[in-house]
């Protein structure tokens, strides 16, 4: 209890947010429905930006959105350039060691595979002994090799990995489902490819990240997140943005929080 009280007392971030009437949130916008830039006005739009603006509203302040990149998003948070991160960062033990987070998740993301429609690949086991493209350092490389016997080949970026798939260097490219599904569903250049695998590997929850020990901020953010689930706002937003397939975790979480007193 003493440790908890100390952490809460040391959290000045929420006080600063309230004082300036603004919360700075780092968002990832790599294109597609989860985050992109509207060319007509250069505004950030999509799932991550919409959640960030709604979170600020729930906290009773204005939103200041900062576009972050995958390699530097954690540094932006730790250096104080942003107060929070909604940046397609799933919860895992390594990240939880160095960062704080609101315990109520807002999405669940796992890895899926893009393959040629004529590949004959219908399940993960079909990748055994075959080259599979991933990003360098991808957490999917280990289970692909150890569980399914695939030969994971790392590329510098997800774009490089996908280009390698198109070039015939591998039979599949495995990345977050939030990247694969929108790409295949909206880009005519990928009309010969599909994501036929029914299950995802390493599914993990997406959370709002804070700096370590910011207990007051975490509690305030978590209250807003729980209300999103209780009211069904996340499910409505997913539908409005045309994100498919619908994420079953949102239905599960709504049921959970509606059942609470």
C-alpha positions as CSV (number, residue, x, y, z in Angstrom):
1,X,0.0,0.0,0.0
2,X,2.8,2.4,0.8
3,X,4.4,1.8,-2.6
4,X,1.1,2.4,-4.3
5,X,0.6,5.6,-2.5
6,X,4.1,6.8,-3.3
7,X,3.6,6.0,-7.0
8,X,0.3,7.9,-7.1
9,X,1.7,10.9,-5.2
10,X,4.6,11.0,-7.6
11,X,2.4,11.2,-10.7
12,X,2.3,14.9,-11.7
13,X,1.3,14.2,-15.3
14,X,-2.5,14.3,-14.8
15,X,-2.2,17.5,-12.8
16,X,-0.2,19.1,-15.7
17,X,-2.8,17.9,-18.3
18,X,-5.6,19.4,-16.3
19,X,-3.7,22.7,-15.7
20,X,-2.9,23.2,-19.4
21,X,-6.3,21.9,-20.5
22,X,-4.6,19.7,-23.1
23,X,-3.3,16.2,-23.4
24,X,-0.5,15.3,-25.9
25,X,-1.0,11.9,-27.4
26,X,1.3,10.1,-29.7
27,X,-0.5,8.3,-32.5
28,X,0.8,5.9,-35.2
29,X,-0.6,6.6,-38.7
30,X,0.9,4.2,-41.2
31,X,-2.0,4.4,-43.6
32,X,-5.4,2.7,-43.8
33,X,-8.3,2.8,-41.4
34,X,-6.1,2.5,-38.3
35,X,-4.4,5.8,-38.9
36,X,-3.5,8.0,-41.9
37,X,-3.3,11.6,-43.0
38,X,-6.2,13.2,-44.8
39,X,-4.5,14.8,-47.9
40,X,-7.2,17.5,-48.1
41,X,-6.4,19.1,-44.7
42,X,-3.3,17.1,-43.4
43,X,-5.3,16.0,-40.4
44,X,-4.7,12.7,-38.7
45,X,-7.7,10.4,-39.2
46,X,-8.6,6.8,-38.5
47,X,-8.9,4.5,-35.5
48,X,-5.9,5.6,-33.5
49,X,-6.5,9.4,-33.9
50,X,-10.2,9.0,-33.2
51,X,-9.5,7.1,-30.0
52,X,-7.0,9.8,-29.0
53,X,-9.5,12.6,-29.5
54,X,-12.2,10.7,-27.7
55,X,-9.8,10.0,-24.8
56,X,-9.0,13.7,-24.5
57,X,-12.7,14.5,-24.4
58,X,-13.2,11.8,-21.7
59,X,-10.5,13.5,-19.6
60,X,-12.2,16.8,-20.1
61,X,-9.3,18.5,-22.0
62,X,-8.3,19.2,-25.6
63,X,-6.4,16.8,-27.8
64,X,-2.9,17.6,-29.1
65,X,-2.1,14.7,-31.5
66,X,1.5,14.0,-32.4
67,X,2.4,11.6,-35.2
68,X,5.0,9.1,-34.0
69,X,7.0,6.4,-35.8
70,X,7.4,2.8,-34.8
71,X,11.2,3.0,-34.0
72,X,10.9,6.2,-31.9
73,X,7.4,6.1,-30.3
74,X,8.7,4.8,-26.9
75,X,11.4,7.5,-26.8
76,X,8.8,10.2,-27.4
77,X,6.9,9.0,-24.4
78,X,9.8,8.5,-22.1
79,X,11.3,11.9,-23.1
80,X,8.1,13.7,-22.2
81,X,7.3,14.7,-25.8
82,X,3.9,13.1,-25.4
83,X,1.8,12.3,-22.4
84,X,0.3,9.1,-23.7
85,X,0.7,6.7,-26.6
86,X,-2.1,5.2,-28.8
87,X,0.3,3.8,-31.3
88,X,-0.5,0.2,-32.2
89,X,1.6,-1.1,-29.4
90,X,0.4,-4.4,-28.0
91,X,0.9,-5.4,-24.4
92,X,3.8,-7.7,-23.7
93,X,6.1,-8.4,-20.7
94,X,9.1,-6.5,-22.1
95,X,7.1,-3.3,-22.7
96,X,5.4,-3.6,-19.3
97,X,8.8,-3.6,-17.7
98,X,9.7,-0.1,-18.8
99,X,6.3,1.6,-19.4
100,X,3.0,2.0,-17.6
101,X,-0.3,1.3,-19.2
102,X,-4.0,1.5,-18.6
103,X,-5.1,-2.1,-17.8
104,X,-8.3,-2.0,-19.8
105,X,-7.4,-2.8,-23.5
106,X,-9.1,-1.2,-26.5
107,X,-8.3,-3.9,-29.1
108,X,-6.7,-7.3,-29.7
109,X,-4.2,-7.8,-32.5
110,X,-2.3,-10.9,-33.7
111,X,-0.3,-11.9,-36.7
112,X,-1.8,-13.1,-39.9
113,X,-0.4,-14.1,-43.3
114,X,-0.8,-12.7,-46.7
115,X,-0.4,-15.3,-49.5
116,X,-1.1,-15.6,-53.2
117,X,-4.7,-16.9,-53.8
118,X,-3.2,-19.8,-55.8
119,X,-0.7,-20.8,-53.1
120,X,-2.8,-23.6,-51.6
121,X,-2.0,-22.3,-48.1
122,X,-5.0,-22.5,-45.8
123,X,-3.5,-23.1,-42.4
124,X,-0.3,-22.2,-40.5
125,X,1.0,-25.8,-40.8
126,X,1.1,-25.4,-44.5
127,X,4.1,-23.1,-44.0
128,X,6.4,-25.9,-42.8
129,X,9.8,-25.8,-44.5
130,X,8.8,-22.8,-46.6
131,X,10.3,-19.2,-46.6
132,X,8.1,-16.7,-44.9
133,X,8.8,-12.9,-44.9
134,X,8.6,-10.9,-41.7
135,X,10.0,-7.6,-40.4
136,X,13.4,-7.6,-38.7
137,X,12.9,-8.3,-35.0
138,X,9.3,-9.4,-35.5
139,X,7.9,-11.3,-32.5
140,X,6.2,-13.6,-35.0
141,X,9.5,-15.1,-36.3
142,X,10.0,-17.4,-33.2
143,X,6.5,-19.1,-33.3
144,X,6.7,-19.4,-37.1
145,X,9.9,-21.4,-36.7
146,X,9.3,-23.3,-33.5
147,X,5.6,-24.2,-33.8
148,X,5.1,-24.4,-37.6
149,X,8.6,-25.1,-39.0
150,X,8.6,-22.1,-41.3
151,X,11.8,-20.4,-42.5
152,X,11.4,-16.8,-41.3
153,X,13.3,-14.3,-43.3
154,X,13.6,-10.8,-41.8
155,X,13.4,-7.6,-43.8
156,X,14.1,-4.0,-42.6
157,X,10.4,-2.9,-42.8
158,X,7.0,-4.4,-43.3
159,X,6.9,-2.7,-46.7
160,X,10.2,-4.5,-47.7
161,X,8.7,-7.8,-46.5
162,X,5.6,-7.3,-48.5
163,X,7.6,-6.4,-51.6
164,X,9.6,-9.6,-51.1
165,X,6.4,-11.6,-51.1
166,X,5.4,-10.0,-54.4
167,X,8.8,-10.7,-55.8
168,X,8.4,-14.4,-55.0
169,X,11.1,-14.5,-52.3
170,X,8.7,-16.1,-49.9
171,X,5.3,-17.9,-49.9
172,X,3.8,-15.7,-47.2
173,X,4.3,-12.4,-45.4
174,X,3.3,-12.4,-41.7
175,X,2.4,-9.1,-40.0
176,X,-0.2,-7.6,-37.7
177,X,-3.7,-8.3,-38.9
178,X,-4.4,-4.6,-38.7
179,X,-1.9,-4.1,-41.5
180,X,-2.7,-7.1,-43.7
181,X,-6.5,-7.0,-43.8
182,X,-6.9,-3.3,-44.8
183,X,-4.1,-3.7,-47.4
184,X,-5.7,-6.7,-49.1
185,X,-9.2,-5.3,-48.8
186,X,-8.6,-1.9,-50.3
187,X,-5.6,-2.0,-52.6
188,X,-6.2,-3.3,-56.2
189,X,-2.4,-4.0,-56.5
190,X,-3.0,-6.9,-54.0
191,X,-6.1,-8.4,-55.7
192,X,-4.2,-11.7,-56.3
193,X,-3.5,-12.1,-52.6
194,X,-5.6,-13.1,-49.6
195,X,-5.4,-13.7,-45.8
196,X,-7.1,-17.2,-45.6
197,X,-5.8,-18.3,-42.2
198,X,-8.6,-18.4,-39.6
199,X,-6.5,-17.9,-36.5
200,X,-3.9,-15.4,-35.5
201,X,-0.5,-16.0,-33.9
202,X,0.5,-14.3,-30.7
203,X,-2.7,-12.4,-30.2
204,X,-2.2,-9.5,-27.7
205,X,-4.2,-6.6,-26.4
206,X,-3.6,-3.0,-27.5
207,X,-3.4,-0.6,-24.6
208,X,-2.9,3.1,-23.9
209,X,0.7,3.6,-22.7
210,X,2.0,5.9,-20.0
211,X,5.3,6.4,-18.3
212,X,6.1,4.1,-15.4
213,X,4.4,4.9,-12.0
214,X,1.8,7.4,-13.3
215,X,-1.0,5.9,-11.2
216,X,-3.3,8.9,-11.3
217,X,-3.1,9.2,-15.1
218,X,-3.6,5.4,-15.5
219,X,-6.7,5.5,-13.3
220,X,-8.2,8.4,-15.2
221,X,-7.5,6.9,-18.6
222,X,-8.8,3.5,-17.6
223,X,-12.1,5.0,-16.5
224,X,-12.6,6.4,-20.0
225,X,-11.7,3.1,-21.6
226,X,-14.1,1.1,-19.5
227,X,-16.9,3.5,-20.4
228,X,-16.1,3.0,-24.1
229,X,-16.7,-0.7,-23.7
230,X,-19.8,-0.3,-21.5
231,X,-21.5,2.0,-24.0
232,X,-20.4,0.1,-27.1
233,X,-18.6,3.2,-28.5
234,X,-15.6,1.2,-29.7
235,X,-17.9,-1.3,-31.6
236,X,-19.7,1.6,-33.2
237,X,-16.5,3.3,-34.2
238,X,-15.1,0.1,-35.7
239,X,-18.2,-0.2,-37.9
240,X,-18.2,3.5,-38.9
241,X,-14.6,3.3,-40.0
242,X,-15.2,0.1,-42.0
243,X,-12.7,-1.9,-40.1
244,X,-13.1,-5.6,-41.1
245,X,-13.2,-8.3,-40.0
246,X,-14.9,-7.2,-36.8
247,X,-12.7,-7.7,-33.7
248,X,-14.4,-10.3,-31.4
249,X,-12.5,-8.9,-28.4
250,X,-14.7,-5.7,-28.5
251,X,-17.8,-7.8,-28.1
252,X,-16.2,-9.8,-25.3
253,X,-15.1,-6.7,-23.4
254,X,-18.4,-4.9,-23.8
255,X,-20.1,-7.9,-22.2
256,X,-17.6,-8.0,-19.4
257,X,-18.0,-4.3,-18.5
258,X,-21.7,-4.2,-18.9
259,X,-22.0,-7.0,-16.4
260,X,-20.0,-5.1,-13.7
261,X,-22.0,-3.2,-11.1
